[in-house]
Amino acid sequence: MNIGIVGLGLIGGSLGLDLRRQGYRVLGLSRRPETCRAAIARGVVDDADVNFTLMAKAKVIFICTPLSAILPTVEQLIPFLAADTVLTDVGSVKTPVVEAITPLWHNFVGGHPMAGKTESGLDAAQANLFLGQPYVITPLATTPVTAVESVEFLVKALGAKLYHCSPQAHDRAVAWISHLPVMVSAALISACMSESNPLVLSLAQHIASSGFRDTSRVGGGNPELGVMMARYNRQELLRTLKSYRQQLDFFIDCIEKEEWGVLEEKLMQTQQARPDFLDS
Ligand code: NAP
């Protein structure tokens, strides 16, 4: 079976590597000819082009462009598709994507692999990126069962853990565990940079170790992706950021008043709660 991938960057390239290893013929489309050539050379795709005609041969197509390009890409793609072609996307926000594309293409299943890394672009693509990671799909009641089953089958072939939910539930949940952490982590790096004593700043930069590496990782990632999260999931992200600000005020208050018992109780609660997010 031919699988199409539009947007040969970190996610599109990683999908190509895994799907080819599963024996699928992978056809790629990207904006720049050099990315298409590099994708063929790296074995990410069997063939690639900047021209949409190549996608006419694909049964299932993954749209892996930046969020802002998903809708324009689908609009350009539609004239080349057979009626039974299944479209899915990997965008980090689902409600605006699903609401915009469903009226244009019936066989569309929103999706979001919960896997990534700090680097972006084709060079960052890696095999097994999705192995053991959650992969959320957000079909609607009207989405054809055959389209949902096609995407489910491929997600399972990647070794990912499949989850179903509504686009709205997805966006509210990822605001907490993905989009808020990007902003918090970026704010952490920015706050550290505001140290006014250059000697102290330099010392901090030299002695930063695993704790800073863990907490700054997502704030040091692709800026375009962070802006897209904020633009497309604005309401949910604002809601979580305001809640986070309240939590910061709580910590400031405890420390100013030297309420060490209250602080300890809070830290015991967070210590207990963390595994529920990571081990479930
Ligand atoms: P990326 O590494 O920057 O790759 C995006 C690729 O899309 C670029 O390599 C670019 O290729 C191509 N592209 C850009 N505009 C295009 C257009 N108009 N038409 C065709 N191709 C275009 O980004 P990514 O991290 O893979 O993210 C892609 C999608 O995955 C986004 O929607 C994002 O929300 C989602 N996602 C990201 C992560 C993550 O952690 N990074 C995780 C889950 C989901 P050229 O070289 O040809 O310009």
Residues whose N, C-alpha, C, O or C-beta is under 5 A from the ligand:
A	BS01	NAP	V6 G7 L8 G9 L10 I11 G12 L29 S30 R31 R32 T35 C64 T65 P66 L67 A69 V90 G91 S92 P113 A115 G116 K117 S120 G121 L122
